[in-house]
Amino acid sequence: MTTFNENPGKVFRVRDPHEHLGLSTDEPSINVTRSRLGRLVRQGLLEQPGRGQAVARVGVGA
């Protein structure tokens, strides 16, 4: 969530937080992140403007 909060309104692809934080970008790691981002979307903390994209909801986590 820190990456999203530091860049409000920016639409991220699943791989972007890995690159931003210097994490591994191998497929298993990306799949774990994809699953976790999906959970955050279902919880209402993130929005999904398109397939494979996520953005922080306005006013959440601020």
N, C-alpha and C positions, 0 to 999 in steps of 0.2 A: 504494500500500500504506500510505502514511503516514495517509491519511484513515481507512482501516480499522483500523490499529493504534491510532490516537488514540481510537477509538470501539469498543472490543472488544464483541462480541456484538450490535452494532447491525446490523440488516438494511438494506442500502441498495438503492434502485432505481438503475438505470443513471444517471439524471439527477442523483441526489444528490451524488456526488463533484464534478460540474461546479459545482453551486450552492455547495457547501461551499468549493471552491477559487476561486470567482469566474471560472470558465472559460465559454466560449461554450456555450449550450444549443441551438444550431441542430442540425438533424437529421443533417447529415454528421458533426459532432463527436461526437454521441451514438452514431452507428453505429460510429465508430472505438473509442470507449470500450467499447461492447458487445462488440466483437470482442476487445479486450484483456482484458476481464474474463473472457470465455469461455476464453481461453488460460490465465489464472491459475486458473480452476476446473479445467481439464484437467490442469494441473501440480500440483494439490492444495494450492495456497496459499489458495484461497477455496472456500467451499461455496456451492451454489445452492439455497436452501430453497424457492424458487418461481420461476416464470417471470419473468425480468427483475429478479431480486433476487440479491444477493451478500452474503456475510458472511465475515469472516476466520475461518479454522479456529482452534480453540483451540490455543494453544501454538505457532503458526506465526508466525515473524517477530518474536517477542517478545524 
